[in-house]
Amino acid sequence: MMIQIDDDTYASLRKRSFEEKRSMASIVRECLSGSGTPRPLSIRDFSFVGSCKSKQGKLAPVSERHDEALAEVLAPKKRRR
């Protein structure tokens, strides 16, 4: 899943992550769960483990330019005559 947040929220999240020595993802999960306390993870929480490398091309880094990459993929292909 991917979420988008504004720059100020990102800065706050990053600062909290650094201060608490936790990943930003774990803080977001905690906030979205509403529990207020992080739940310890176990191997059962992961349905798979994967690793890969992709060719990112002219839109590198795709992690930051994902909207442009998605638009390029979804754009109608030009017909060749």
N, C-alpha and C positions, 0 to 999 in steps of 0.2 A: 504494500500500500504506500501511497505517496501523499504527503500533505504539503500545502503551501502556506507559509506564514509571512507576515510583514517583517521588514528589517529590524524594527525595534524588538519585536517578540523573539526573533532569532538571536539577537544580541543578548537578551535576558536569559534565554534558554542556554546559550553557549556559556555564559558567565556562571550560571547555576551548575551546569555540568562540570565545569572546571573546579568550582569550589567544593562540590560534593564528591569529586572524583568518580563520576558516573557517566554513562553514555547519555547523549541527548535523547536517544530512542527510549531508554528506560524511564526517563523523566516524563516524556510525552505519554508513554503507556500508563504510568502512574496517574497522571492528570486525567487522562481519558477514562480510566477505570473508576474514578471517583472514590477509590478506597483510601487515598491519602498515604498509604504505606506500600512500598514495593513488595511484590510477591516474588519469592525466590523461584527461579526457573529450574526445571529439570529436563532431562533428555526427552521426556514425553511432550514437552512444549514445542518440539521441533519435528515436523512431519518429514523433513528432508534436510540434508546438508549438501550444499553445492558450491562449486567454485568454477569460475569460467573467466575467459578473457575475450573481449569483443573488439572488433575493428570499429573505431569510433569515427574515423574519417574527418571531414572538414568541420563537423559540429562538436569536436572534442573541446572540453569534457562534457559528455552527454549528461552526466549527473547534474550539471548546472544549466545545460541548454536543452533540457528534455522537451520543452514545448516546441521549439524549433524542429527538433528531430522528429517528433510525432507529426507535426504539420507536413514535413517532407514526406514521410511514409504514407500519410493519408491523402496527400494531394493527388488529384487525378493524373494518370499517366498520359503523356502526349502521344497521340496516335501517329504512327509512322505510315507514310504512304508510299 
